[in-house]
Amino acid sequence: MNQTYRTLHVSQDQSVLWVTFDHGDINLLDIEMIREIDQLSHELEAEETCNVVVFQSSNPEFFIAHADVDLIRSLGEVVEKPKELNLYVAALERIRKLPMASIGKIAGIARGGGSEFLLSLDMRFAAIGPTTLSQPEVALGIFPTGSGSQRLPRLLGRARALEVALGCEDYDALKAERYGYINRALPAAELDDFVSNLAYRIASFPREAIAATKQAMDFSDQQIHEGLLEEQHLFNQTRVMPESQRRMAKFMTSGAQTRKGELELDSIIKKLDA
């Protein structure tokens, strides 16, 4: 595996790969991190010696904060419906389809694009206390478009997915577990051992059986690609609306994408319509 990444670290132990996000104060999903996740997804596709990949963060407060709103604001206008997935969503689809099992180990904040990264993994386990999950995009005049509009209803059901997406509220680990947002909420002191034990247990099984199990379970959902393209098309229409642009600008000037602002993000969201 490539060891030249700047926003993440990759290590291998037996048949398990450990990917650790480490990017600034809040692990912001900016263009640098997106490009490295894309690069990693291609390397993981070519990896033949590992059966499990675990994603975690070195930051005790943030898994991945969310996508860089300045990056979203800078995107040009797109009228035609896209025929290909964008860089980030394509990378997430690549990771989702890996012949190895993917696990998210969460002990911090994962909102927006960070939440969507986790939704694309096979399994998610979260520490009770430090974990916060959220899709706050609608408050900014956009909507979950890093695959969230497709992943959430498939995991939570339509009604609860709409509650998460339209409510823009934070979900702690226990409520996320009840909703099906994550597999299991665990005491923070138990998270490391639980994920490690599960990862090495799965890694001890035949790679072909792991890959076949994932492929068989995915067979019942053949429309995800078309759904993701529709998501991108609607996003391109929504993000250029004047009210969306105003809200995203106010989001940034109100202190978002700083450590202090992200730890108090709900208070910023509540002021966006003023």
N, C-alpha and C positions, 0 to 999 in steps of 0.2 A: 504493500500500500504506500501511496505518496505520503511523505513526511514533511512536505513544504507548506502545508496549510497554515493560514494566519488566524482564522476564526474558530478553529476546532483542532482537536488532537485525536489521533487514531492509534490504538494499540491492540495487539492480539495476544491472547492467552489461550493456549490449546485451540479449540475450535470456536472460540467466542471473540468477536471484535467489539471493542469498546470505543465509542465515539463521544468525545466530551466537548461541548460548546464552551468557548472561552473568548468572548469578543466585547471588550469595553465594559462600561458600568452596568449595562442592562441586556447584553446579548441582543442588540438590535438587529433585526432581519433586514440589513441593508444590501446594496447590490454586491458588495464583496462577499458577504455570507451566502447570498443566493447563488453566486457563481461557484463558490466552494462546495455548497451542497450539491449542485449540479455535477461538478467534477467528481465528488465522492460517489454519487449515484452510479456513474459510469464505472468507477473502480469496483464498487460493490457488485455490479453485474458480472464483472470479469473474475471476481474472487471465487476460488474453487476449494479452498481449504477450511472455510468456516461455515458453520451451520446456523449461527445466531449472531445478530448485531444488536447491541444495546446502546441507546442514545441517552446521554445524561448531560449535566451542566456542572462546571466548576464554580459557578456563581451561586451562593446560598440563597439569593433572593430571586433570581430570574433563571428560568429555563431558556425561553426566547421571549423577549418582551412583546414584540409584534412587528409587522412590516414597517419600514421607514415611510412615514407619511409624506415627507418631502419628495421621496422617489415617486410615490403615487401621483402627487400634484404635478410633477414634471413630465409625466407621460403625455405624449401628443394625442390628438383626437383620432379615433379610429371609427370609421363608419361601417365597413363591411364586417360580416360575421367571420371570425377567424377559422381557418381550416386546420391549424396546428395549435397544440397546447403551448402556453407561454413557458419560459425557462423554468420557473419555480414549480409550477404544477406538473410539468413533464418530469422534473426530477423526483417529485413526490410519487408520481405514478410508477416511475422506475423502481423506487424503493419499495413501494407497496407490492410490486410483482416479483420481488427477489425470490429465488429458490431457497433462501434462508429465512428463519423467523426474525422478526424485528420487534424490539421491546423499547418502550419509553419509560425511563425512570425519572419521575418528576418530584422535585422538592423546591418549588419556587413558582414564579409567575409565568404563565404561558397564555398570552392573549393573541387574538387575531391570527396572523400567519404562524405564530408559535403554536397556538392551539391546533391549527390546521396541519402543521407538521406532525403533531402527535396523533391526530385523527387518521393520518395515512399509514400509521404503523399497525402491526398485527395486534399488539397488546400494549396497554398503558397501566402503570402502577404508580400510585401517588402517596406522598407522605402527608399524614394528617397534621395540619398546622401551617406549614410554609406554602402549601400548594394553593394556587389560584388559577382557575381556568375561565376564559371569557372570549366572546366574539363581540367586540364593541363597535363594529364597523357602521351599523345603521345609524348610530348617534352622530357619525361624521358625514352622513349623507350618502354612504356607499353600502356595501353589504359583504358578507364573507365570500371572498372570491379567490382564495388560495386553495380551492377545492371544498371549502366549508359548506357551501350550499348543497353539495352532493353527499358529503360524508356525514354531516350531522343527522339528516333524516334517516339515513341507512342504519345508523347506530342507535339513535334515540327515538325514532318514530317522528312523524311530521309535526305533531302537536308540541312535543317537548323541544324539538329542533327550532321551531318558530319561537317558543318561549325564550330559548337561549339567544337566538339571533336578533329578535326584535326587542327583547328586554334589555340587552346589553349589560347585564349584571354579572358580577363576579360569582363563581361557583367554587366553594371549598371542596376538599377531597371527598368528604362524606356525602355531600349532596351530589357531586359528580358521579360517585359510585351508584347512588340510587337511580340516577337518570340514565345510566349506561354510557356516560361520557368517558369513564375509565373502567378498567376491569375490577380494580380493588383499591380501597383506601387502607393504608397501613400506618401504624405508629411510626413516627420518623426514625426511631432507633432501630426498627425492624426492616426498613425498606431495603437497605443495601444487601443484607443477607438473603432476604426473600428473592429479590431479583437475581442475585448471583446464583443462588441454588437452582432457580427455575431455568436460567440461561444455560448453565452447565448440564443440567438434566436433559433439556431439549437437544443440546449440542452433541450429546452422547448417542443420539438416535441416528439412523441412516439418513443421509442428506436427501436421497431420492424420495423417501417416504415423507419428509417434511415438505419438499417441493410439491409432491403429488397432492398432499392434503390441502395446501394453499390453493393450488390450481383447481381442484374439485370444488372447494367452497366458493371460489370466485366465479365459477361457471354460471351460477344462477343469476349473476348480475352482469349482463352483457352490454348495458346501455350507459355505463359510467363515462366512457369517452365522449359520447354525444352530449351528455349532461354537462361535462366540464367545458366543452366548447360553447354551449349555450350560456353557461355562467360567465365566461370571458366576454361574450358579446354583450350581455346585459350590464356587466361591469363597465365596459367601454362607453356605454350610453350614460350610465349613472354618474361616473366620477367627474364628468365635465359639466354637470349641471351647476348653475351659479350658486345654489344653496349648498351643494356639496363642497364646492371650492371655498365658500365662506367658512363653513364649519371646519374643514381641514386646516385652513389658515389659522382660525381661532384656536384650534386644538394645539397647534405648534406654539403660538404666542402665549398660551396659557401655562406653558411649562412642561408639556408632554415631551417624551423622549429624553428626559433627564431622570436620574435616579429618584429624586424627590417627587417629581411629577408622576412617574409611573407607579410609585408606591401609594399615591393618593389619586389614582386615575378617575375613580368614580366621581369625585368632586369636580374634576375638570369636565367630564362628560355632562354633568347636570347643568353646567353653565353655557353649553354650546348653543342653545336656542335663544339666548338673551341678545 
